[in-house]
Amino acid sequence: MCGIESSDFNGSTVGGMLSEFLGLPSVSAVSSLKIENGEVVINREIDGGKEVVSVPAPFVAIVQKGIAKEPRIAAMRGIMMARTKPIKLYEPVAVDALTQVDSFEMPKSRAACKFVDAENPKQLIELLQNEAKII
């Protein structure tokens, strides 16, 4: 399972890339799932309604907010026990880079905000015409 919001700037690309690398099917916008007769039945939200899809396991599910109906709160005893457990470190596997960055530049800074008195619409219209050139 992958979340829809991630460190890829909420582009929802991690789940699709992961499924491609693993050679597994993926289903996005998953709002709930259950297992029936050996297949996974998924409810997903689409434009204008909901869709029910059945998928054979294994697959990659890209889930949306709300899939966990009852959030679990860790007990204090479990938190204290976790503090004493050793952390295993694994060496990363050497792989070829699959992407490269050609260039990067910071976006241009924006002009400072101008506040216009609500009682002075003439000044607002003048700024929109002459500076912003919107009207």
C-alpha positions as CSV (number, residue, x, y, z in Angstrom):
1,M,0.0,0.0,0.0
2,C,1.2,3.5,-0.8
3,G,-0.3,6.8,0.3
4,I,-1.6,9.3,-2.1
5,E,0.3,12.1,-0.3
6,S,4.0,11.6,-0.4
7,S,7.4,13.2,-0.7
8,D,7.0,13.3,-4.5
9,F,5.1,16.6,-4.0
10,N,1.8,14.8,-3.8
11,G,2.1,13.7,-7.5
12,S,1.0,10.2,-6.6
13,T,3.8,8.7,-8.7
14,V,5.5,6.5,-6.1
15,G,2.8,3.8,-6.1
16,G,2.8,3.6,-9.9
17,M,6.6,3.5,-10.2
18,L,6.7,0.9,-7.5
19,S,4.2,-1.3,-9.2
20,E,6.1,-1.0,-12.5
21,F,9.4,-2.0,-10.8
22,L,7.8,-5.0,-9.1
23,G,5.8,-6.0,-12.2
24,L,2.5,-5.8,-10.4
25,P,-0.8,-4.2,-11.3
26,S,-1.7,-1.0,-9.4
27,V,-5.0,0.6,-8.4
28,S,-5.2,4.2,-7.4
29,A,-7.7,6.3,-5.5
30,V,-8.5,3.3,-3.2
31,S,-11.0,4.3,-0.4
32,S,-11.7,0.8,1.0
33,L,-10.8,-2.8,0.3
34,K,-11.9,-6.3,1.5
35,I,-11.1,-9.9,0.5
36,E,-13.8,-12.0,-1.0
37,N,-13.3,-15.5,-2.5
38,G,-9.6,-15.1,-2.9
39,E,-9.8,-11.7,-4.7
40,V,-9.5,-8.2,-3.4
41,V,-12.6,-6.1,-3.9
42,I,-11.7,-2.4,-4.0
43,N,-13.9,0.7,-3.7
44,R,-12.3,3.7,-5.4
45,E,-13.5,7.2,-5.8
46,I,-13.8,8.5,-9.4
47,D,-15.2,11.7,-10.9
48,G,-19.0,11.7,-10.2
49,G,-19.2,8.7,-8.0
50,K,-17.5,5.4,-6.8
51,E,-16.3,2.4,-8.7
52,V,-16.0,-1.2,-7.5
53,V,-13.0,-3.2,-8.9
54,S,-11.8,-6.7,-8.1
55,V,-8.1,-7.4,-8.4
56,P,-6.1,-10.6,-7.9
57,A,-3.4,-10.3,-5.3
58,P,-0.6,-9.3,-5.1
59,F,-1.0,-5.7,-6.4
60,V,-0.1,-2.2,-5.3
61,A,-2.9,-0.1,-3.8
62,I,-2.5,3.7,-3.8
63,V,-4.8,4.6,-1.0
64,Q,-6.6,7.9,-0.1
65,K,-7.3,9.6,3.2
66,G,-10.0,7.9,5.1
67,I,-9.1,4.3,4.4
68,A,-8.2,3.8,8.1
69,K,-11.5,4.2,9.7
70,E,-10.4,3.8,13.3
71,P,-7.0,5.4,14.0
72,R,-4.9,3.4,16.5
73,I,-3.2,5.2,19.3
74,A,-0.1,3.6,20.7
75,A,-0.1,2.6,24.4
76,M,2.5,4.1,26.6
77,R,3.8,0.7,27.5
78,G,4.5,-0.1,23.8
79,I,6.2,3.3,23.3
80,M,8.5,2.7,26.3
81,M,9.4,-0.8,25.2
82,A,10.2,0.4,21.6
83,R,12.8,2.8,23.1
84,T,14.9,-0.1,24.2
85,K,14.8,-2.2,21.1
86,P,17.9,-2.2,18.9
87,I,17.7,-0.5,15.5
88,K,19.0,-2.6,12.6
89,L,20.9,-0.7,9.9
90,Y,21.1,-2.1,6.4
91,E,23.7,-1.1,3.8
92,P,22.0,0.3,0.7
93,V,22.3,-1.8,-2.5
94,A,24.3,-0.3,-5.3
95,V,22.1,0.4,-8.3
96,D,22.3,2.5,-11.5
97,A,20.5,5.8,-11.4
98,L,17.2,5.7,-13.3
99,T,16.8,9.4,-13.4
100,Q,18.9,12.5,-13.7
101,V,18.5,16.2,-13.1
102,D,19.5,18.3,-16.0
103,S,19.0,21.7,-14.4
104,F,17.3,23.4,-11.5
105,E,16.6,27.0,-10.8
106,M,14.7,28.8,-8.1
107,P,11.4,30.4,-9.1
108,K,11.5,34.2,-9.5
109,S,10.5,36.1,-6.3
110,R,7.2,37.7,-6.3
111,A,6.5,41.4,-5.7
112,A,5.5,42.6,-2.3
113,C,1.8,42.6,-1.5
114,K,-0.1,45.9,-1.7
115,F,-2.9,46.5,0.6
116,V,-5.8,48.7,-0.6
117,D,-8.3,50.3,1.8
118,A,-11.7,48.8,1.3
119,E,-13.2,52.3,1.2
120,N,-10.9,53.2,-1.8
121,P,-12.0,51.1,-4.8
122,K,-10.6,53.7,-7.3
123,Q,-7.1,52.8,-6.1
124,L,-7.7,49.1,-6.6
125,I,-9.0,49.6,-10.1
126,E,-6.0,51.8,-10.9
127,L,-3.6,49.1,-9.6
128,L,-5.3,46.4,-11.6
129,Q,-5.2,48.5,-14.8
130,N,-1.7,50.0,-14.6
131,E,0.4,47.5,-12.6
132,A,-1.2,44.1,-13.0
133,K,-2.6,44.9,-16.4
134,I,-5.6,42.6,-15.8
135,I,-8.3,45.0,-16.8
